[in-house]
Amino acid sequence: MKYQRIVIASLIFIAAAAGSSCAQQTSPNEGGPQQVDPAIVDLPISASTVTDVHLHPFFTTTIRLPDAVTSVAVGAPTLFKVEHSADDPRLVFIKPITAGATASNLIISLQSGQEISLRLLSEGSSTGIPVDFVVNYEPRQSFLIGSTDDVAGNSVSVPDPPAKPSAIDIALKQQSGIASPDWTTTNSGNANASDRADSGKPILGAIGAVQQRGQLMLAAYSVVNRSNHWIEVLPPQVELRSPNLSAKKKKKDQVLADQVPVSEYRLTARRLAPGERADGAVEFSRPGFKQSADHLVLELGTASAVDHPLLLQLPFVAPGQ
């Protein structure tokens, strides 16, 4: 009986050790679902803009194009897997094939002759970060209609000529090429003393070139994330502010600022990692006149601090015009 008890105890010890070894060899991917923030992004096609696409290991991102894809080229094929099939000519699939943080670029050529440039960013095993699940590229609007005349029984279509870069796209490209913008940490213009305090503002801003065509103005700018966490940059706003109207003296029939209509804007990235920069350009209709003390300001805010935007003063008349 004593010998049997020893044998049974040995078998129990061996089984327990085997179970512990199997538990230690469990794949880290089986520990629970990856915590990510899924996003669907709609973007216009622009040959002068490089778009950031945020990826994550074990997730596939879909790029949906308005035209058939003719070729794809990825800078680091050993780090990112890019797939394109003739069965789905308008879709491109991207997935990181390494668990570590990495980056590369991707060029997509379309049947229309356009090219799209992407910067692929993967934060590795980080959790709780934004991940682009779907990126939809919107077609560029065209006012030209191809010919449908029938010649010798064959339908002939005339392709649209390549679209010339617009003034706002050119301004954005020039601003993106500035290596060191003139960053400011405090509000300028007619901001009051409480607005001038730069503590708590997650971004720095810089005004670039300002152009004017009649009452239509175009201003380039840059922002950088100075915080230690991800931020989302809001669309730019333009205001005509008066320093003579303070919150204490404000009456019911008075306003501190008049909103200026924005007709169009561009922004290279909406979500910024710590230390990451984005460049933008905004086109707006300038008021016909103002009082001498009024100031035109560009308002740059973030989703997490919408009540404390950064205010950058704009010239009422563009330099040299």
C-alpha positions in Angstrom: 0.0 0.0 0.0 2.8 2.4 0.8 4.4 1.8 -2.6 1.0 2.5 -4.4 0.6 5.8 -2.6 4.1 6.9 -3.7 3.3 6.0 -7.4 0.0 7.9 -7.3 1.6 11.0 -5.7 4.3 10.9 -8.4 1.7 10.8 -11.2 -0.2 13.8 -9.6 3.0 15.8 -9.4 3.9 15.1 -13.1 0.3 16.1 -14.3 0.5 19.3 -12.3 3.9 20.2 -13.8 2.6 19.5 -17.3 -0.4 21.8 -16.8 1.8 24.6 -15.5 4.1 24.3 -18.6 1.1 24.5 -21.0 -0.2 27.6 -19.2 3.1 29.3 -19.6 3.2 28.6 -23.3 -0.2 30.1 -24.0 0.0 32.7 -26.8 -0.1 36.3 -25.7 -2.8 36.8 -28.2 -5.1 34.5 -26.2 -5.0 36.8 -23.1 -8.0 38.9 -24.3 -9.1 41.2 -27.1 -6.9 44.0 -28.2 -8.1 47.4 -26.9 -8.2 49.8 -29.8 -10.3 52.8 -30.9 -11.7 51.9 -34.4 -12.2 54.7 -36.8 -13.7 55.3 -40.3 -12.1 58.2 -42.2 -13.4 60.0 -45.3 -10.7 62.0 -47.3 -10.5 63.9 -50.5 -8.0 62.8 -53.1 -5.0 65.2 -53.2 -1.7 64.6 -55.1 0.0 67.2 -52.8 -0.9 65.6 -49.5 0.6 62.7 -47.6 -2.0 61.0 -45.5 -1.2 59.2 -42.2 -2.9 55.8 -41.7 -2.9 54.4 -38.2 -2.6 50.6 -38.1 -2.3 48.0 -35.4 -1.0 44.4 -35.3 -3.6 41.7 -35.8 -6.0 44.2 -37.5 -6.5 44.8 -41.3 -7.2 48.3 -42.6 -9.3 48.7 -45.8 -8.5 51.5 -48.3 -11.4 52.2 -50.6 -10.6 54.2 -53.8 -13.0 55.9 -56.2 -11.2 54.4 -59.2 -9.5 51.0 -60.1 -6.1 50.5 -58.7 -3.3 49.7 -61.2 -0.3 49.2 -58.8 0.7 49.5 -55.1 4.3 49.9 -53.8 5.1 49.7 -50.0 8.4 50.9 -48.7 9.0 48.1 -46.2 7.3 44.9 -47.5 8.9 42.9 -44.5 7.0 45.1 -42.0 3.6 45.7 -43.7 1.5 43.3 -45.8 -0.3 45.1 -48.7 -2.9 43.2 -50.8 -4.8 44.1 -53.9 -6.9 41.8 -56.1 -8.3 42.3 -59.6 -11.6 40.9 -58.3 -11.9 44.0 -56.1 -10.1 46.7 -58.1 -11.0 49.6 -55.9 -9.9 48.0 -52.6 -6.4 47.8 -50.9 -5.8 45.9 -47.7 -3.0 46.8 -45.3 -1.8 44.9 -42.1 1.4 45.2 -40.0 3.2 41.9 -39.9 5.4 42.8 -36.9 4.3 43.3 -33.3 6.7 46.2 -32.7 6.1 49.8 -33.4 7.1 50.7 -37.0 6.5 53.0 -39.9 6.8 53.0 -43.7 5.1 54.5 -46.8 2.7 53.3 -49.5 2.1 54.6 -53.0 -1.2 53.7 -54.8 -1.6 54.4 -58.5 -5.1 54.6 -60.0 -6.4 53.9 -63.5 -7.2 57.7 -63.8 -3.5 58.5 -63.6 -3.7 59.9 -60.0 -1.3 58.8 -57.3 -2.0 58.6 -53.5 0.8 58.8 -51.0 0.3 57.3 -47.5 2.4 57.1 -44.4 1.8 53.9 -42.5 2.1 54.1 -38.7 1.8 51.1 -36.3 2.1 51.7 -32.6 2.9 48.1 -31.9 1.3 46.5 -28.8 0.0 49.8 -27.4 -3.7 49.6 -26.4 -6.4 52.2 -26.4 -5.1 54.1 -29.5 -7.0 55.2 -32.6 -6.9 52.6 -35.5 -8.2 53.4 -39.0 -10.3 50.4 -39.9 -11.6 51.9 -43.2 -10.2 54.9 -45.2 -12.6 56.1 -47.9 -11.2 58.4 -50.6 -13.8 60.6 -52.2 -13.6 61.3 -55.9 -12.6 64.7 -57.1 -15.5 66.6 -58.6 -15.3 67.3 -62.3 -17.4 69.6 -64.5 -16.2 68.0 -67.7 -18.4 65.4 -69.4 -16.7 62.8 -71.6 -17.9 62.5 -75.3 -20.3 59.8 -76.1 -20.3 60.3 -79.9 -20.4 57.1 -81.9 -17.6 57.0 -84.5 -17.7 54.1 -87.0 -19.9 52.1 -84.5 -17.5 52.5 -81.6 -18.2 54.6 -78.5 -15.4 57.1 -77.9 -14.9 58.6 -74.5 -12.6 61.5 -73.8 -10.8 61.3 -70.4 -10.8 64.3 -68.2 -7.5 66.2 -68.3 -5.4 66.0 -65.1 -6.7 68.4 -62.5 -4.4 71.3 -61.7 -3.5 71.7 -58.0 -5.7 74.3 -56.4 -4.4 77.4 -54.5 -5.2 75.8 -51.2 -3.4 72.6 -52.1 -0.3 74.5 -53.2 -0.4 76.6 -49.9 -0.6 73.4 -47.9 2.3 71.8 -49.7 4.5 74.9 -49.2 3.6 75.0 -45.5 4.4 71.3 -45.1 7.9 72.0 -46.6 8.8 74.4 -43.8 11.1 72.5 -41.4 10.8 74.9 -38.4 7.7 77.0 -38.2 7.6 80.0 -35.9 5.8 78.3 -33.0 3.9 80.3 -30.4 2.7 79.0 -27.0 0.5 81.9 -26.1 -2.6 83.5 -27.7 -2.1 86.6 -29.8 -4.5 89.2 -31.1 -7.1 90.5 -28.7 -7.2 87.6 -26.3 -7.7 88.6 -22.7 -5.3 87.8 -19.9 -7.0 84.5 -18.9 -6.8 83.3 -22.6 -3.1 84.2 -22.8 -2.1 81.6 -20.2 -0.6 78.8 -22.1 -0.8 76.2 -19.4 -3.3 73.5 -20.3 -3.2 74.1 -24.0 -2.2 70.9 -25.7 -1.0 72.4 -29.0 1.5 75.0 -30.3 0.6 76.9 -33.5 2.3 78.8 -36.2 0.9 81.0 -39.0 2.4 80.6 -42.5 1.9 82.5 -45.7 -1.3 84.6 -46.1 -2.7 85.3 -49.5 -5.6 87.5 -50.7 -7.8 87.6 -53.8 -10.4 90.4 -53.4 -12.3 89.6 -50.2 -11.2 85.9 -50.2 -8.2 85.1 -48.0 -6.0 82.0 -47.8 -3.9 81.3 -44.7 -1.5 78.4 -44.1 -0.7 77.2 -40.6 0.8 74.4 -38.5 0.1 72.7 -35.2 2.1 70.4 -33.0 1.0 68.2 -30.1 2.9 69.3 -27.0 1.1 67.0 -24.6 2.0 63.4 -23.6 -1.2 61.8 -25.0 -3.0 61.6 -28.3 -5.2 64.5 -29.4 -7.7 65.3 -32.1 -7.4 68.6 -33.9 -10.7 70.4 -34.7 -11.4 72.2 -38.0 -10.1 75.7 -38.0 -12.3 78.7 -37.3 -11.8 82.4 -38.1 -13.3 85.2 -36.0 -13.3 89.0 -35.9 -12.7 89.9 -32.3 -13.0 93.2 -30.4 -10.7 93.9 -27.4 -13.1 96.6 -26.2 -15.7 94.1 -25.2 -14.8 92.2 -22.1 -16.9 89.6 -20.4 -17.6 91.9 -17.4 -18.8 94.8 -19.6 -20.7 92.7 -22.1 -24.3 93.6 -22.6 -27.1 91.4 -23.8 -27.1 93.0 -27.3 -23.2 92.9 -27.6 -21.0 90.1 -28.8 -17.3 89.4 -28.2 -16.6 87.9 -31.6 -18.2 87.6 -35.0 -17.7 84.3 -36.8 -16.1 84.6 -40.3 -17.4 82.1 -42.9 -14.8 79.4 -43.8 -15.3 78.2 -47.4 -12.6 75.4 -47.5 -9.8 74.0 -45.4 -7.1 71.3 -45.6 -5.4 69.4 -42.7 -2.8 66.7 -43.2 -3.8 64.9 -40.0 -6.6 65.1 -37.4 -5.2 62.8 -34.7 -1.8 63.5 -33.5 0.5 61.4 -31.3 2.7 63.2 -28.7 5.2 65.5 -30.6 3.5 64.9 -33.9 2.9 67.8 -36.3 0.1 68.6 -38.7 -0.1 71.3 -41.4 -3.2 73.0 -42.7 -4.6 75.8 -44.9 -7.9 77.6 -44.6 -9.8 79.8 -47.1 -12.3 82.3 -45.8 -14.3 85.4 -46.8 -12.8 88.4 -45.1 -15.2 91.1 -43.8 -15.3 94.2 -45.9 -14.3 96.5 -43.1 -13.6 96.6 -39.3 -13.1 99.0 -36.5 -9.5 100.1 -35.8 -9.2 98.0 -32.6 -10.7 94.8 -34.1 -8.5 91.8 -34.9 -8.9 88.9 -37.2 -7.9 85.6 -35.5 -7.4 82.0 -36.4 -8.9 79.7 -33.8 -7.3 76.3 -33.4 -8.9 73.9 -30.9 -8.8 70.2 -29.8 -11.6 67.8 -29.0 -10.4 67.5 -25.4 -10.1 71.3 -24.8 -12.6 72.9 -27.0 -13.2 75.7 -24.5 -9.5 76.7 -24.5 -8.5 77.2 -28.2 -5.3 78.7 -29.4 -5.9 82.1 -31.0 -3.4 83.3 -33.7 -3.7 86.8 -35.1 -4.2 87.1 -38.9 -3.5 90.2 -40.9 -6.6 92.0 -42.1 -4.8 92.7 -45.4 -2.3 90.2 -46.8 1.3 91.3 -46.9 2.3 92.9 -50.2 -1.3 93.1 -51.5 
